[in-house]
Amino acid sequence: MDSTDHIENYLDYIRSVRRVSGKTLTAYRADLRDFAAFCANRDMEPAGASAEDLRLFIGDMTLEAKAAVSVNRALSSLRGFFHYLSRFGLRSDNPSETLKNLKRGSRLPSFLWEQEMADFAELPEKESILWPLRDRAIIMAMYSAGLRISELCYLRTDSLEKGCSRARIIGKGGKERYVFFSEEGRAALLAYLPARAARIKAEKPVDALFINRRGGPLSVDGVRWIIGVYSKRSKLPKNVHPHALRHSFATHLVNSGCDIRVVQELMGHANLSTTQRYTHVSMEKLKAVYHKAHPHS
């Protein structure tokens, strides 16, 4: 078995066993194919690479001025691949164990303030374009429950419980959790459901909660496009994307004094450190209020 087979077997493993998202699988495939090409240019098999070979590969990426986030993602791909090889006895050591991520500047997540979020949620009805009932339900569901875009597209009609006040979803790594919708979010979903039912074709029923105008399941790219349309129509001095709605959810909870561990649970974060960045957003708000209000600032 050559190393190309090892790479494909690893990708099959993380898809079927680890249940990584399609986006993650595509990224890992691209990284490992780049690594395989690097190895081919040096007449060696990827599965037999040494720690020094890995460092040279990462060095080439930095010389090409690749962003730290891209280099670190490649490191994650390599760590996963070599951990797989060592775990299943395909090599006796793991050369990626000594590799360290590149440092990158901390960046606050993009989000909307409370009034900005309220204004954005009203756009579907005000603009009366696309499908207002569905689009408001999408915006309110993502914001009031802090959903990832993949989680939104995974929702089925039978995922909704307690009169659309909560839903059972499958998050990253196949982890199940409950999310909750605000009264506005619940109202938006209840208003959308009859319109959705009217679009479903009897001969080709679908169970996806959010559908396109032809009655088929709405894709991740479709949701991005919808949010992008409203972002362009808004008068906000920022680009609104689907993840910004999730960031806004967490930011508003933290700013309201919600316990950080509760926010972690609601967001489906594996590590508390991922959630703690929203405390920095809260600090930024305090500084902004100070500079706006203090007479000598």
VEXDREN-2710 file (C-alpha; in Angstrom, 1 decimal):
% VEXDREN-2710
k/r/px/py/pz
1/MET/0.0/0.0/0.0
2/ASP/1.5/3.4/-1.0
3/SER/1.1/6.6/1.0
4/THR/-1.6/7.9/-1.2
5/ASP/-3.7/5.0/0.0
6/HIS/-2.8/5.8/3.6
7/ILE/-4.0/9.4/3.1
8/GLU/-7.3/8.4/1.5
9/ASN/-7.8/5.8/4.2
10/TYR/-7.2/8.4/6.9
11/LEU/-9.7/10.8/5.2
12/ASP/-12.3/8.0/5.0
13/TYR/-11.6/7.3/8.7
14/ILE/-12.2/10.9/9.9
15/ARG/-15.3/11.2/7.7
16/SER/-17.0/8.0/8.8
17/VAL/-15.7/7.5/12.4
18/ARG/-14.7/11.0/13.6
19/ARG/-17.6/12.5/11.6
20/VAL/-15.9/15.7/10.8
21/SER/-17.7/18.3/8.7
22/GLY/-17.5/18.4/5.0
23/LYS/-15.6/21.7/5.2
24/THR/-13.0/20.2/7.6
25/LEU/-12.6/17.1/5.4
26/THR/-12.0/19.3/2.3
27/ALA/-9.4/21.4/4.1
28/TYR/-7.5/18.3/5.4
29/ARG/-7.6/16.7/2.0
30/ALA/-6.1/19.8/0.4
31/ASP/-3.4/20.0/3.1
32/LEU/-2.4/16.4/2.8
33/ARG/-2.3/16.5/-1.0
34/ASP/0.0/19.5/-0.7
35/PHE/2.2/17.5/1.7
36/ALA/2.1/14.5/-0.7
37/ALA/3.3/16.7/-3.6
38/PHE/6.0/18.1/-1.3
39/CYS/7.2/14.5/-0.6
40/ALA/6.9/13.4/-4.2
41/ASN/9.4/16.2/-5.2
42/ARG/11.8/14.7/-2.7
43/ASP/11.3/11.0/-3.8
44/MET/9.8/9.9/-0.5
45/GLU/6.6/8.6/0.8
46/PRO/4.5/10.9/3.1
47/ALA/3.9/8.1/5.6
48/GLY/7.6/7.7/6.0
49/ALA/8.4/11.4/6.6
50/SER/10.6/12.5/9.5
51/ALA/10.1/15.4/11.9
52/GLU/12.7/17.3/9.9
53/ASP/10.7/16.7/6.7
54/LEU/7.6/18.1/8.3
55/ARG/9.5/21.2/9.5
56/LEU/10.8/21.7/5.9
57/PHE/7.2/21.5/4.6
58/ILE/6.0/24.0/7.1
59/GLY/9.1/26.2/6.3
60/ASP/8.1/26.2/2.7
61/MET/4.6/27.4/3.6
62/THR/6.0/30.3/5.6
63/LEU/8.4/31.2/2.8
64/GLU/5.3/31.4/0.5
65/ALA/3.9/33.9/3.0
66/LYS/1.0/31.7/3.9
67/ALA/-1.1/33.1/6.8
68/ALA/-0.5/31.7/10.2
69/VAL/-4.0/30.3/10.3
70/SER/-3.4/28.3/7.1
71/VAL/0.0/27.0/8.4
72/ASN/-1.6/25.9/11.7
73/ARG/-4.4/24.2/9.9
74/ALA/-1.8/22.2/7.9
75/LEU/-0.1/21.3/11.2
76/SER/-3.4/20.0/12.5
77/SER/-3.9/17.9/9.3
78/LEU/-0.4/16.4/9.7
79/ARG/-0.9/15.7/13.4
80/GLY/-4.1/13.9/12.7
81/PHE/-2.6/11.9/9.9
82/PHE/0.5/10.7/11.8
83/HIS/-1.5/10.0/14.9
84/TYR/-3.7/7.8/12.8
85/LEU/-0.7/6.0/11.4
86/SER/0.9/5.4/14.8
87/ARG/-2.4/4.4/16.4
88/PHE/-3.1/1.7/13.9
89/GLY/0.4/0.4/13.7
90/LEU/1.3/1.8/10.3
91/ARG/4.5/3.3/11.8
92/SER/6.1/3.1/15.3
93/ASP/6.5/6.8/16.0
94/ASN/4.7/10.1/15.5
95/PRO/7.0/12.7/13.9
96/SER/4.4/15.5/14.3
97/GLU/4.5/15.4/18.2
98/THR/7.3/18.0/18.4
99/LEU/5.7/20.5/16.0
100/LYS/4.3/23.7/17.5
101/ASN/1.7/26.1/16.0
102/LEU/2.7/29.5/14.8
103/LYS/1.7/32.4/17.0
104/ARG/-1.0/34.6/15.5
105/GLY/-2.4/37.9/16.7
106/SER/-5.7/37.6/18.6
107/ARG/-8.6/38.8/16.7
108/LEU/-12.0/39.6/18.2
109/PRO/-14.9/37.8/16.5
110/SER/-17.1/39.9/14.2
111/PHE/-20.5/40.6/15.8
112/LEU/-23.4/43.0/15.9
113/TRP/-24.5/45.2/18.8
114/GLU/-28.0/44.6/20.2
115/GLN/-29.7/47.4/18.2
116/GLU/-27.7/46.5/15.0
117/MET/-29.0/42.9/15.4
118/ALA/-32.5/44.0/15.9
119/ASP/-32.3/46.2/12.7
120/PHE/-30.8/43.4/10.7
121/ALA/-33.5/40.9/11.8
122/GLU/-36.2/43.3/10.5
123/LEU/-34.7/43.5/7.0
124/PRO/-36.5/40.5/5.4
125/GLU/-39.9/42.1/6.2
126/LYS/-38.8/45.7/5.3
127/GLU/-37.0/44.8/2.0
128/SER/-39.7/42.2/1.0
129/ILE/-37.2/40.3/-1.3
130/LEU/-36.4/36.6/-1.6
131/TRP/-38.6/34.8/1.0
132/PRO/-39.2/37.1/4.0
133/LEU/-40.8/34.5/6.3
134/ARG/-38.1/32.0/5.8
135/ASP/-35.3/34.5/5.9
136/ARG/-36.4/36.1/9.2
137/ALA/-36.7/32.6/10.6
138/ILE/-33.1/31.8/9.5
139/ILE/-31.7/35.0/11.0
140/MET/-33.6/34.6/14.3
141/ALA/-32.8/30.9/14.6
142/MET/-29.1/31.5/14.1
143/TYR/-29.0/34.4/16.4
144/SER/-31.3/33.3/19.2
145/ALA/-29.8/29.8/19.4
146/GLY/-26.2/30.6/18.4
147/LEU/-26.2/28.1/15.6
148/ARG/-23.3/27.3/13.3
149/ILE/-24.4/27.4/9.7
150/SER/-23.9/23.7/9.3
151/GLU/-26.1/23.1/12.4
152/LEU/-28.8/25.3/10.9
153/CYS/-28.8/23.3/7.6
154/TYR/-28.9/20.0/9.6
155/LEU/-32.1/21.0/11.4
156/ARG/-35.1/18.8/10.5
157/THR/-38.7/19.5/11.2
158/ASP/-38.7/16.8/13.9
159/SER/-35.7/18.5/15.5
160/LEU/-38.0/21.1/16.9
161/GLU/-39.5/20.5/20.3
162/LYS/-41.8/22.2/22.9
163/GLY/-43.7/24.3/20.3
164/CYS/-40.5/25.5/18.5
165/SER/-39.0/26.7/21.8
166/ARG/-36.0/24.4/21.5
167/ALA/-34.3/22.0/19.1
168/ARG/-32.1/19.0/19.3
169/ILE/-29.0/19.4/17.0
170/ILE/-25.9/17.6/16.0
171/GLY/-22.8/19.8/16.4
172/LYS/-19.1/19.5/15.7
173/GLY/-17.7/16.0/16.1
174/GLY/-21.2/14.5/16.1
175/LYS/-22.0/15.9/19.5
176/GLU/-25.6/16.3/20.3
177/ARG/-27.0/19.2/22.3
178/TYR/-30.1/21.2/22.9
179/VAL/-30.5/24.8/21.8
180/PHE/-33.2/27.2/22.7
181/PHE/-35.0/29.9/20.7
182/SER/-36.1/33.3/22.1
183/GLU/-39.8/34.3/21.9
184/GLU/-39.0/36.2/18.7
185/GLY/-37.2/33.3/17.3
186/ARG/-40.0/30.9/18.2
187/ALA/-42.6/33.3/16.6
188/ALA/-40.5/33.5/13.4
189/LEU/-40.3/29.7/13.1
190/LEU/-44.0/29.3/13.8
191/ALA/-44.8/31.9/11.1
192/TYR/-42.5/30.2/8.6
193/LEU/-43.7/26.6/9.0
194/PRO/-47.1/26.9/7.2
195/ALA/-45.3/28.7/4.3
196/ARG/-42.8/25.9/4.2
197/ALA/-45.5/23.3/4.1
198/ALA/-47.1/25.0/1.1
199/ARG/-43.8/24.8/-0.9
200/ILE/-43.2/21.1/-0.2
201/LYS/-44.0/18.9/-3.2
202/ALA/-46.2/15.9/-2.4
203/GLU/-44.2/13.6/-4.8
204/LYS/-40.9/14.7/-3.4
205/PRO/-41.1/15.5/0.4
206/VAL/-38.1/16.7/2.3
207/ASP/-37.6/16.8/6.1
208/ALA/-35.0/19.7/6.1
209/LEU/-36.4/22.6/8.2
210/PHE/-35.1/25.3/5.9
211/ILE/-35.8/24.8/2.2
212/ASN/-35.3/26.8/-1.0
213/ARG/-38.1/28.3/-3.1
214/ARG/-38.3/25.1/-5.2
215/GLY/-39.0/23.0/-2.1
216/GLY/-35.5/21.4/-1.8
217/PRO/-33.2/21.5/1.2
218/LEU/-31.4/24.8/1.7
219/SER/-27.6/24.4/1.4
220/VAL/-24.8/26.0/3.4
221/ASP/-23.9/28.1/0.4
222/GLY/-27.5/29.0/0.0
223/VAL/-27.7/30.4/3.6
224/ARG/-24.4/32.3/3.0
225/TRP/-25.9/33.9/-0.1
226/ILE/-29.1/34.8/1.6
227/ILE/-27.3/36.5/4.6
228/GLY/-25.0/38.2/2.1
229/VAL/-28.0/39.7/0.2
230/TYR/-29.3/41.2/3.4
231/SER/-25.9/42.4/4.4
232/LYS/-25.6/44.4/1.2
233/ARG/-29.1/45.8/1.8
234/SER/-28.3/46.8/5.3
235/LYS/-26.9/50.2/6.2
236/LEU/-24.5/48.7/8.8
237/PRO/-20.8/49.7/8.5
238/LYS/-19.7/46.1/8.5
239/ASN/-20.1/42.9/6.5
240/VAL/-22.6/40.6/8.1
241/HIS/-22.0/36.9/7.6
242/PRO/-23.7/33.8/9.2
243/HIS/-21.1/33.3/11.8
244/ALA/-21.4/36.9/12.9
245/LEU/-25.0/36.0/14.1
246/ARG/-23.6/33.2/16.2
247/HIS/-20.9/35.6/17.6
248/SER/-23.6/38.1/18.4
249/PHE/-25.5/35.6/20.4
250/ALA/-22.5/34.7/22.6
251/THR/-21.4/38.4/22.9
252/HIS/-24.9/39.5/24.1
253/LEU/-25.1/36.7/26.6
254/VAL/-21.7/37.6/28.1
255/ASN/-22.5/41.3/28.1
256/SER/-25.7/40.5/30.0
257/GLY/-23.7/38.7/32.7
258/CYS/-24.4/35.1/31.7
259/ASP/-22.0/32.6/33.3
260/ILE/-19.2/31.8/30.8
261/ARG/-19.7/28.0/31.3
262/VAL/-23.4/28.3/30.4
263/VAL/-22.4/30.1/27.2
264/GLN/-19.9/27.4/26.5
265/GLU/-22.6/24.7/26.8
266/LEU/-25.0/26.7/24.6
267/MET/-22.4/27.3/22.0
268/GLY/-21.2/23.7/21.9
269/HIS/-17.6/24.6/22.5
270/ALA/-15.3/21.7/23.5
271/ASN/-12.9/24.1/25.3
272/LEU/-13.7/26.9/27.7
273/SER/-10.8/29.0/26.2
274/THR/-12.8/29.2/22.9
275/THR/-15.7/30.8/24.8
276/GLN/-13.5/33.1/26.9
277/ARG/-12.7/35.3/23.9
278/TYR/-16.2/36.8/24.3
279/THR/-15.1/38.3/27.6
280/HIS/-12.6/40.3/25.6
281/VAL/-15.5/41.6/23.5
282/SER/-17.3/42.6/26.6
283/MET/-14.1/44.5/27.7
284/GLU/-14.0/46.3/24.3
285/LYS/-17.6/47.4/24.9
286/LEU/-16.7/48.9/28.3
287/LYS/-13.8/50.8/26.8
288/ALA/-16.0/52.1/24.0
289/VAL/-18.6/53.3/26.4
290/TYR/-15.9/54.9/28.5
291/HIS/-14.4/56.8/25.6
292/LYS/-17.8/57.9/24.4
293/ALA/-19.0/59.1/27.9
294/HIS/-15.9/60.5/29.6
295/PRO/-15.6/64.2/29.1
296/HIS/-11.7/64.1/28.9
297/SER/-11.3/60.8/27.0
END
